[in-house]
Amino acid sequence: MITDDDKRTAALVLAKCAANDPWFPNGGDSTVLAWADVFADSGLSRDDLLAGVSRAYRVCEDGFKPLPAAIIKHARLAYVEALQGLSKQDREAMDEACHILQDMGWRPPEAHRWVRAVKAGRRKPFELTAEQEAEFRERIAQRRALPVSPGEVRAMLEQSGVRDG
C-alpha cells in the first residue's frame, strides 16, 4: 500500500530530477503514484533516494534517463560509498549502537537505519523517547566500560569451551 509519505518522497525525487535536468518531464499525479509504488517496495528512506538522485546526476554521462529503478540503484550505491568512507572505529561504533537498539527491541533493519541516519546527520526514521534515550546511553556506557583485550577474549572462549582458531 502506498502511503502519503511514499507519495511525498516520490514527488521530492521527481522535483530533484527536474532541478538537475532541464529536459526532465513534469510528472503528474500518475507519475508520482507509479514512482511511489516502486520506491515503497525498495525499503530505502527518502534521504537515501534523494542521495541516489544526487549520485546519478554526478556520475552518469550525458543521456542519463532517470527511472525509479535507476534512482534505487544509485541510492544503494551512494549508501555503499558512504559506508566505505567510514573509519574502522566509526563502523565499530555503528555496530555497537545497532546491537544495543536490537537488544532494546528494534528489528535489525530499523536499528541499522536509525544508526546510519544518526551517523550521516540525516533525519532519523524514528525518535527515541526520553526513557529509551537514557537506556540507550546507559547501555553504551556499560558496554564501553567492559575491558576487552585479545587475551581476555581468548580466556572467555576457553572458559566457554570454544577453541580459538
MARPA-303023 format. One line per field, with one value per atom (N, C-alpha, C): residue in one letter; x negated, y negated, z. Coordinates in steps of 0.02 Angstrom, whole numbers. Example, Ala and Ser with C-alpha at 12.3 -4.5 7.8 and 13.67 -1.06 7.14 Angstrom:
<atoms>
sefi <- A / A / A / S / S / S
x <- -660 / -615 / -660 / -642 / -684 / -645
y <- 284 / 225 / 165 / 112 / 53 / -2
z <- 390 / 390 / 390 / 354 / 357 / 394
</atoms>
This chain:
<atoms>
sefi <- M / M / M / I / I / I / T / T / T / D / D / D / D / D / D / D / D / D / K / K / K / R / R / R / T / T / T / A / A / A / A / A / A / L / L / L / V / V / V / L / L / L / A / A / A / K / K / K / C / C / C / A / A / A / A / A / A / N / N / N / D / D / D / P / P / P / W / W / W / F / F / F / P / P / P / N / N / N / G / G / G / G / G / G / D / D / D / S / S / S / T / T / T / V / V / V / L / L / L / A / A / A / W / W / W / A / A / A / D / D / D / V / V / V / F / F / F / A / A / A / D / D / D / S / S / S / G / G / G / L / L / L / S / S / S / R / R / R / D / D / D / D / D / D / L / L / L / L / L / L / A / A / A / G / G / G / V / V / V / S / S / S / R / R / R / A / A / A / Y / Y / Y / R / R / R / V / V / V / C / C / C / E / E / E / D / D / D / G / G / G / F / F / F / K / K / K / P / P / P / L / L / L / P / P / P / A / A / A / A / A / A / I / I / I / I / I / I / K / K / K / H / H / H / A / A / A / R / R / R / L / L / L / A / A / A / Y / Y / Y / V / V / V / E / E / E / A / A / A / L / L / L / Q / Q / Q / G / G / G / L / L / L / S / S / S / K / K / K / Q / Q / Q / D / D / D / R / R / R / E / E / E / A / A / A / M / M / M / D / D / D / E / E / E / A / A / A / C / C / C / H / H / H / I / I / I / L / L / L / Q / Q / Q / D / D / D / M / M / M / G / G / G / W / W / W / R / R / R / P / P / P / P / P / P / E / E / E / A / A / A / H / H / H / R / R / R / W / W / W / V / V / V / R / R / R / A / A / A / V / V / V / K / K / K / A / A / A / G / G / G / R / R / R / R / R / R / K / K / K / P / P / P / F / F / F / E / E / E / L / L / L / T / T / T / A / A / A / E / E / E / Q / Q / Q / E / E / E / A / A / A / E / E / E / F / F / F / R / R / R / E / E / E / R / R / R / I / I / I / A / A / A / Q / Q / Q / R / R / R / R / R / R / A / A / A / L / L / L / P / P / P / V / V / V / S / S / S / P / P / P / G / G / G / E / E / E / V / V / V / R / R / R / A / A / A / M / M / M / L / L / L / E / E / E / Q / Q / Q / S / S / S / G / G / G / V / V / V / R / R / R / D / D / D / G / G / G
x <- -42 / 0 / -44 / -29 / -67 / -41 / -86 / -68 / -76 / -50 / -60 / -135 / -171 / -243 / -278 / -257 / -286 / -273 / -214 / -197 / -240 / -249 / -291 / -363 / -387 / -455 / -462 / -415 / -417 / -414 / -371 / -366 / -432 / -464 / -528 / -583 / -584 / -633 / -622 / -560 / -545 / -565 / -552 / -570 / -646 / -682 / -755 / -782 / -751 / -771 / -759 / -702 / -686 / -733 / -755 / -801 / -870 / -888 / -953 / -951 / -892 / -885 / -831 / -851 / -800 / -753 / -770 / -726 / -684 / -689 / -651 / -577 / -534 / -463 / -431 / -380 / -343 / -292 / -306 / -263 / -200 / -146 / -83 / -71 / -9 / 9 / -3 / 9 / -1 / -75 / -119 / -191 / -213 / -188 / -204 / -182 / -122 / -98 / -139 / -157 / -197 / -266 / -298 / -364 / -359 / -307 / -297 / -290 / -255 / -245 / -312 / -355 / -420 / -464 / -465 / -507 / -484 / -419 / -394 / -419 / -424 / -448 / -523 / -560 / -633 / -658 / -619 / -641 / -690 / -703 / -750 / -714 / -750 / -722 / -720 / -684 / -682 / -752 / -790 / -858 / -901 / -894 / -932 / -915 / -851 / -830 / -853 / -849 / -874 / -949 / -985 / -1057 / -1070 / -1024 / -1030 / -1023 / -978 / -971 / -1036 / -1062 / -1125 / -1181 / -1187 / -1240 / -1231 / -1169 / -1156 / -1177 / -1158 / -1175 / -1249 / -1281 / -1352 / -1396 / -1377 / -1421 / -1401 / -1339 / -1316 / -1335 / -1349 / -1365 / -1301 / -1309 / -1252 / -1202 / -1140 / -1089 / -1062 / -1078 / -1050 / -974 / -941 / -868 / -844 / -825 / -803 / -737 / -742 / -683 / -688 / -634 / -636 / -689 / -696 / -745 / -816 / -830 / -897 / -910 / -860 / -868 / -881 / -846 / -857 / -928 / -949 / -1017 / -1069 / -1061 / -1109 / -1103 / -1044 / -1035 / -1074 / -1070 / -1106 / -1181 / -1203 / -1275 / -1300 / -1259 / -1277 / -1284 / -1242 / -1245 / -1310 / -1327 / -1389 / -1450 / -1450 / -1505 / -1512 / -1456 / -1458 / -1488 / -1469 / -1496 / -1570 / -1591 / -1662 / -1705 / -1675 / -1712 / -1720 / -1689 / -1693 / -1756 / -1781 / -1839 / -1818 / -1866 / -1851 / -1818 / -1842 / -1814 / -1740 / -1725 / -1656 / -1611 / -1636 / -1596 / -1583 / -1634 / -1626 / -1575 / -1577 / -1528 / -1458 / -1451 / -1385 / -1360 / -1403 / -1384 / -1362 / -1400 / -1384 / -1316 / -1303 / -1239 / -1182 / -1195 / -1144 / -1126 / -1176 / -1163 / -1124 / -1140 / -1104 / -1031 / -1018 / -948 / -911 / -944 / -911 / -897 / -943 / -932 / -873 / -861 / -806 / -740 / -741 / -679 / -668 / -713 / -704 / -729 / -695 / -716 / -781 / -823 / -888 / -884 / -838 / -837 / -821 / -775 / -757 / -816 / -849 / -907 / -962 / -974 / -1027 / -1011 / -949 / -929 / -937 / -918 / -923 / -996 / -1038 / -1109 / -1141 / -1126 / -1155 / -1132 / -1070 / -1045 / -1080 / -1089 / -1124 / -1195 / -1230 / -1299 / -1306 / -1257 / -1260 / -1230 / -1204 / -1173 / -1108 / -1074 / -1010 / -952 / -893 / -832 / -824 / -814 / -807 / -739 / -735 / -671 / -623 / -648 / -606 / -645 / -610 / -641 / -636 / -687 / -685 / -649 / -610 / -580 / -636 / -621 / -671 / -696 / -651 / -669 / -714 / -696 / -735 / -804 / -806 / -871 / -915 / -887 / -925 / -950 / -906 / -926 / -981 / -973 / -1023 / -1091 / -1092 / -1156 / -1186 / -1144 / -1168 / -1199 / -1166 / -1192 / -1258 / -1262 / -1326 / -1381 / -1367 / -1417 / -1438 / -1390 / -1406 / -1449 / -1431 / -1468 / -1539 / -1547 / -1614 / -1657 / -1625 / -1662 / -1691 / -1666 / -1691 / -1762 / -1808 / -1877 / -1881 / -1899 / -1905 / -1972 / -2016 / -2080 / -2082 / -2126 / -2130 / -2141 / -2182 / -2193 / -2130 / -2090 / -2028 / -1978 / -1977 / -1932 / -1951 / -2017 / -2039 / -2019 / -2029 / -2012 / -1937 / -1895 / -1823 / -1804 / -1837 / -1823 / -1843 / -1901 / -1924 / -1877 / -1853 / -1807 / -1742 / -1721 / -1658 / -1666 / -1729 / -1740 / -1750 / -1754 / -1764 / -1838 / -1864 / -1935 / -1945 / -1997 / -2013 / -2056 / -2029 / -2062 / -2104
y <- 59 / 0 / -62 / -109 / -171 / -220 / -247 / -295 / -366 / -414 / -484 / -502 / -472 / -484 / -458 / -400 / -374 / -423 / -451 / -499 / -562 / -586 / -645 / -631 / -572 / -553 / -552 / -520 / -517 / -587 / -630 / -699 / -736 / -726 / -760 / -733 / -668 / -638 / -665 / -666 / -693 / -766 / -805 / -876 / -884 / -842 / -846 / -827 / -777 / -759 / -819 / -850 / -908 / -966 / -975 / -1029 / -1016 / -953 / -935 / -931 / -921 / -907 / -952 / -1004 / -1050 / -1017 / -957 / -923 / -869 / -863 / -812 / -830 / -782 / -798 / -814 / -855 / -872 / -817 / -775 / -717 / -737 / -708 / -721 / -671 / -670 / -626 / -552 / -531 / -461 / -442 / -488 / -475 / -471 / -517 / -515 / -449 / -427 / -363 / -304 / -303 / -248 / -246 / -303 / -305 / -288 / -312 / -298 / -223 / -190 / -118 / -81 / -100 / -68 / -84 / -147 / -167 / -134 / -126 / -94 / -23 / 12 / 81 / 86 / 31 / 33 / 37 / 12 / 11 / -45 / -88 / -143 / -204 / -244 / -304 / -360 / -412 / -472 / -500 / -505 / -532 / -489 / -422 / -377 / -390 / -395 / -405 / -472 / -524 / -589 / -588 / -551 / -542 / -504 / -459 / -422 / -468 / -517 / -565 / -605 / -629 / -667 / -627 / -564 / -521 / -509 / -495 / -481 / -539 / -599 / -657 / -676 / -655 / -669 / -622 / -558 / -509 / -488 / -498 / -474 / -522 / -493 / -532 / -565 / -603 / -632 / -578 / -594 / -547 / -504 / -521 / -483 / -490 / -432 / -430 / -410 / -458 / -440 / -402 / -341 / -299 / -275 / -254 / -234 / -182 / -132 / -79 / -107 / -155 / -185 / -226 / -261 / -300 / -253 / -198 / -148 / -120 / -103 / -77 / -128 / -190 / -242 / -256 / -250 / -260 / -206 / -145 / -90 / -99 / -121 / -133 / -191 / -243 / -300 / -277 / -232 / -205 / -167 / -124 / -85 / -132 / -182 / -230 / -266 / -284 / -319 / -274 / -210 / -164 / -151 / -149 / -137 / -195 / -254 / -312 / -315 / -270 / -271 / -237 / -261 / -229 / -165 / -123 / -61 / -76 / -128 / -148 / -169 / -207 / -228 / -168 / -120 / -60 / -20 / -14 / 23 / -12 / -78 / -116 / -106 / -105 / -93 / -24 / 26 / 95 / 99 / 67 / 68 / 37 / -21 / -54 / -12 / 19 / 60 / 120 / 152 / 209 / 188 / 130 / 106 / 93 / 60 / 48 / 114 / 164 / 229 / 260 / 254 / 279 / 244 / 182 / 143 / 158 / 201 / 222 / 201 / 163 / 144 / 200 / 209 / 258 / 235 / 281 / 261 / 208 / 213 / 160 / 91 / 89 / 25 / -4 / 38 / 16 / -9 / 27 / 7 / -60 / -69 / -132 / -190 / -180 / -233 / -252 / -202 / -215 / -249 / -226 / -255 / -328 / -341 / -410 / -456 / -432 / -472 / -486 / -435 / -442 / -489 / -486 / -528 / -598 / -610 / -675 / -685 / -630 / -633 / -628 / -637 / -631 / -559 / -548 / -481 / -453 / -387 / -357 / -353 / -358 / -361 / -395 / -422 / -456 / -411 / -412 / -376 / -420 / -389 / -427 / -447 / -490 / -510 / -450 / -404 / -344 / -299 / -291 / -249 / -279 / -345 / -379 / -368 / -373 / -363 / -290 / -243 / -173 / -159 / -188 / -180 / -206 / -266 / -295 / -253 / -228 / -187 / -121 / -91 / -29 / -40 / -96 / -113 / -121 / -158 / -169 / -103 / -60 / 5 / 47 / 46 / 86 / 62 / -4 / -32 / -25 / -14 / -6 / 65 / 111 / 180 / 183 / 208 / 215 / 276 / 264 / 320 / 313 / 359 / 363 / 431 / 440 / 506 / 563 / 552 / 604 / 622 / 571 / 583 / 620 / 604 / 638 / 712 / 726 / 796 / 833 / 799 / 830 / 845 / 798 / 809 / 867 / 871 / 926 / 993 / 994 / 1056 / 1078 / 1029 / 1044 / 1072 / 1049 / 1072 / 1136 / 1160 / 1222 / 1213 / 1151 / 1137 / 1128 / 1160 / 1154 / 1096 / 1058 / 1001 / 1025 / 1021 / 1034 / 1093
z <- 0 / 0 / 0 / -42 / -48 / 5 / 44 / 95 / 69 / 107 / 90 / 92 / 138 / 142 / 80 / 54 / -8 / -66 / -68 / -121 / -115 / -53 / -43 / -64 / -47 / -67 / -142 / -176 / -250 / -280 / -254 / -279 / -270 / -212 / -200 / -246 / -257 / -302 / -373 / -395 / -462 / -467 / -415 / -416 / -418 / -383 / -384 / -453 / -485 / -553 / -600 / -593 / -636 / -623 / -561 / -545 / -576 / -584 / -613 / -689 / -717 / -789 / -818 / -855 / -883 / -933 / -958 / -1005 / -973 / -907 / -872 / -876 / -893 / -900 / -832 / -835 / -775 / -762 / -712 / -699 / -661 / -679 / -645 / -589 / -566 / -510 / -525 / -587 / -603 / -601 / -620 / -617 / -544 / -503 / -432 / -401 / -417 / -390 / -413 / -477 / -504 / -471 / -464 / -434 / -359 / -326 / -255 / -243 / -288 / -283 / -286 / -333 / -340 / -280 / -259 / -202 / -138 / -128 / -67 / -60 / -115 / -115 / -105 / -115 / -110 / -39 / 9 / 78 / 93 / 45 / 55 / 84 / 121 / 151 / 99 / 115 / 72 / 62 / 116 / 112 / 67 / 71 / 28 / -45 / -60 / -129 / -156 / -116 / -138 / -149 / -107 / -117 / -182 / -199 / -262 / -322 / -318 / -372 / -379 / -323 / -325 / -356 / -335 / -361 / -436 / -456 / -527 / -571 / -552 / -593 / -587 / -534 / -526 / -568 / -572 / -604 / -674 / -693 / -758 / -814 / -872 / -931 / -958 / -1011 / -1045 / -1064 / -1062 / -1082 / -1026 / -964 / -908 / -909 / -906 / -907 / -837 / -796 / -728 / -728 / -708 / -696 / -624 / -593 / -523 / -508 / -550 / -538 / -539 / -583 / -586 / -523 / -499 / -437 / -379 / -375 / -322 / -326 / -386 / -395 / -370 / -390 / -369 / -294 / -265 / -193 / -155 / -178 / -145 / -153 / -211 / -222 / -180 / -173 / -130 / -58 / -37 / 31 / 41 / -7 / -2 / -1 / -44 / -45 / 21 / 51 / 116 / 170 / 170 / 219 / 208 / 145 / 131 / 156 / 162 / 185 / 260 / 297 / 370 / 394 / 449 / 480 / 514 / 531 / 566 / 634 / 666 / 731 / 724 / 671 / 659 / 645 / 607 / 592 / 655 / 697 / 759 / 804 / 807 / 847 / 820 / 754 / 724 / 741 / 736 / 753 / 826 / 869 / 940 / 953 / 924 / 933 / 904 / 847 / 815 / 859 / 888 / 933 / 995 / 1021 / 1080 / 1064 / 1007 / 988 / 978 / 950 / 941 / 1009 / 1055 / 1123 / 1156 / 1136 / 1164 / 1129 / 1076 / 1045 / 973 / 943 / 873 / 829 / 773 / 723 / 691 / 668 / 639 / 584 / 535 / 484 / 512 / 561 / 591 / 629 / 668 / 708 / 662 / 608 / 562 / 529 / 507 / 475 / 523 / 586 / 636 / 647 / 657 / 670 / 610 / 551 / 490 / 482 / 495 / 490 / 539 / 600 / 651 / 628 / 604 / 583 / 523 / 478 / 418 / 429 / 490 / 503 / 467 / 452 / 417 / 466 / 439 / 478 / 500 / 565 / 592 / 574 / 561 / 542 / 601 / 662 / 721 / 776 / 824 / 881 / 942 / 982 / 1046 / 1097 / 1140 / 1195 / 1244 / 1290 / 1340 / 1379 / 1396 / 1433 / 1390 / 1327 / 1282 / 1271 / 1263 / 1254 / 1315 / 1375 / 1436 / 1440 / 1423 / 1423 / 1372 / 1313 / 1260 / 1283 / 1311 / 1334 / 1391 / 1435 / 1490 / 1464 / 1416 / 1387 / 1350 / 1315 / 1281 / 1333 / 1386 / 1438 / 1470 / 1485 / 1515 / 1468 / 1406 / 1357 / 1349 / 1348 / 1339 / 1402 / 1459 / 1521 / 1528 / 1487 / 1490 / 1462 / 1501 / 1474 / 1429 / 1367 / 1320 / 1284 / 1299 / 1264 / 1229 / 1181 / 1148 / 1197 / 1249 / 1298 / 1336 / 1353 / 1388 / 1345 / 1281 / 1235 / 1231 / 1224 / 1222 / 1286 / 1344 / 1408 / 1411 / 1388 / 1389 / 1343 / 1285 / 1239 / 1269 / 1301 / 1333 / 1388 / 1428 / 1483 / 1457 / 1398 / 1371 / 1330 / 1324 / 1287 / 1213 / 1190 / 1118 / 1107 / 1056 / 1040 / 991 / 1001 / 958 / 901 / 838 / 775 / 775
</atoms>
